[in-house]
Amino acid sequence: MRNNCLILTLACSLFAANEPATFTGVITDTLCGRSHGMMKAKSDADCIKMCVKGSGEFALYDGKNILKLSDQKLPAKFAAQRVKVTGTYDEKVQRIKVTSIEALSTGASK
């Protein structure tokens, strides 16, 4: 009986680990991370896109961490924008498997 409870607990924790979560932050790249000062004449969005054309990857900066994103096409239209990413985080490869990305309101009203 005790083994059955242990197996059930492990199975539930594995299932929960694969449930989608929501991550918020700014779309960036893995080369520059949170600071885009290398290309002073370019906007942050332009810098991010240029880094990704090179050897960088799109990522999400959540205020503490740079989280790599599995989808490398969808984030392009959100470069340097605050977003909500829905997906599952794979600790083994340290990457969010992206389900969706949506821009967050900047809070400014007209």
C-alpha positions as CSV (number, residue, x, y, z in Angstrom):
1,M,0.0,0.0,0.0
2,R,2.8,2.4,0.9
3,N,4.5,1.8,-2.5
4,N,1.2,2.5,-4.3
5,C,1.0,5.9,-2.5
6,L,4.6,6.7,-3.4
7,I,4.1,5.8,-7.0
8,L,0.9,7.9,-7.2
9,T,2.7,10.9,-5.6
10,L,5.5,10.6,-8.1
11,A,3.2,10.3,-11.0
12,C,1.2,13.4,-9.9
13,S,4.4,15.5,-9.5
14,L,5.5,14.5,-13.0
15,F,2.2,15.4,-14.4
16,A,2.2,18.8,-12.6
17,A,5.7,19.6,-13.9
18,N,4.4,19.4,-17.5
19,E,1.4,21.7,-17.0
20,P,1.7,25.1,-18.7
21,A,2.7,28.1,-16.6
22,T,2.7,31.8,-17.2
23,F,6.0,33.8,-17.3
24,T,6.1,37.6,-17.6
25,G,9.0,39.7,-18.6
26,V,10.6,41.4,-21.6
27,I,11.6,39.7,-24.8
28,T,15.4,39.9,-25.2
29,D,18.2,37.8,-26.6
30,T,20.8,35.5,-25.0
31,L,23.7,37.6,-26.1
32,C,22.8,41.0,-24.6
33,G,20.4,39.7,-21.9
34,R,18.9,42.6,-20.0
35,S,21.1,45.4,-21.3
36,H,21.4,46.5,-25.0
37,G,24.1,49.2,-24.8
38,M,26.4,47.7,-27.4
39,M,24.5,49.3,-30.3
40,K,24.0,52.8,-29.1
41,A,22.6,54.0,-32.4
42,K,19.9,51.3,-32.5
43,S,16.8,50.7,-30.5
44,D,16.7,47.7,-28.1
45,A,14.3,45.9,-30.5
46,D,16.8,46.4,-33.4
47,C,19.7,45.2,-31.2
48,I,17.8,42.1,-30.2
49,K,16.9,41.2,-33.8
50,M,20.5,41.7,-34.9
51,C,21.8,39.5,-32.1
52,V,19.3,36.7,-33.0
53,K,20.4,36.9,-36.6
54,G,23.9,36.2,-35.3
55,S,24.5,33.5,-32.7
56,G,21.9,34.7,-30.1
57,E,18.5,33.3,-29.3
58,F,15.3,34.9,-28.3
59,A,14.7,34.8,-24.5
60,L,12.6,36.2,-21.8
61,Y,14.1,38.4,-19.1
62,D,11.9,38.1,-16.0
63,G,13.7,40.7,-13.9
64,K,16.2,38.1,-12.5
65,N,16.8,35.4,-15.1
66,I,17.2,35.1,-18.8
67,L,14.9,32.2,-19.9
68,K,15.6,30.7,-23.3
69,L,12.5,30.3,-25.6
70,S,11.8,27.2,-27.8
71,D,10.0,29.3,-30.4
72,Q,12.4,31.5,-32.3
73,K,9.9,33.0,-34.8
74,L,7.0,34.3,-32.7
75,P,9.1,36.4,-30.2
76,A,10.5,38.5,-33.1
77,K,7.4,40.7,-33.2
78,F,7.6,41.3,-29.5
79,A,11.3,42.2,-29.3
80,A,12.0,44.6,-26.3
81,Q,8.3,44.4,-25.3
82,R,6.8,43.4,-22.0
83,V,4.9,40.1,-22.5
84,K,3.2,37.1,-21.0
85,V,4.6,33.8,-22.2
86,T,2.6,30.6,-21.6
87,G,4.4,27.3,-21.8
88,T,6.3,24.7,-19.8
89,Y,9.7,25.2,-18.4
90,D,12.1,22.3,-19.0
91,E,14.8,22.6,-16.3
92,K,17.0,19.9,-18.0
93,V,17.6,22.2,-21.1
94,Q,16.7,25.4,-19.3
95,R,14.2,26.5,-21.9
96,I,10.5,27.5,-22.0
97,K,8.5,25.4,-24.5
98,V,6.3,28.2,-25.8
99,T,2.6,27.7,-26.2
100,S,1.7,31.4,-26.7
101,I,3.0,35.0,-26.3
102,E,1.0,38.1,-25.8
103,A,2.0,41.7,-25.2
104,L,1.1,43.2,-21.9
105,S,-0.3,46.7,-21.6
106,T,2.3,49.3,-20.7
107,G,-0.3,51.0,-18.4
108,A,-0.3,54.2,-20.4
109,S,-3.7,55.5,-21.3
110,K,-4.6,58.2,-23.8
